[in-house]
């Protein structure tokens, strides 16, 4: 996992989620960023949204990952 993926994931989060993730260990941040990338790659709905608005697709994928983290 590159620092870039973690940075992109953090940028896609809402401020409250960004703060929560920034306070976690680097390993945990990388795990969440990997889950985010998987969400982006695997969901056809997000593919359609990505064509219209890449930032919106990234934000939606980030929201889904954080919702699963509960």
Order of alpha helices (4+ residues) and beta strands (2+ residues): alpha-alpha-alpha-alpha-alpha
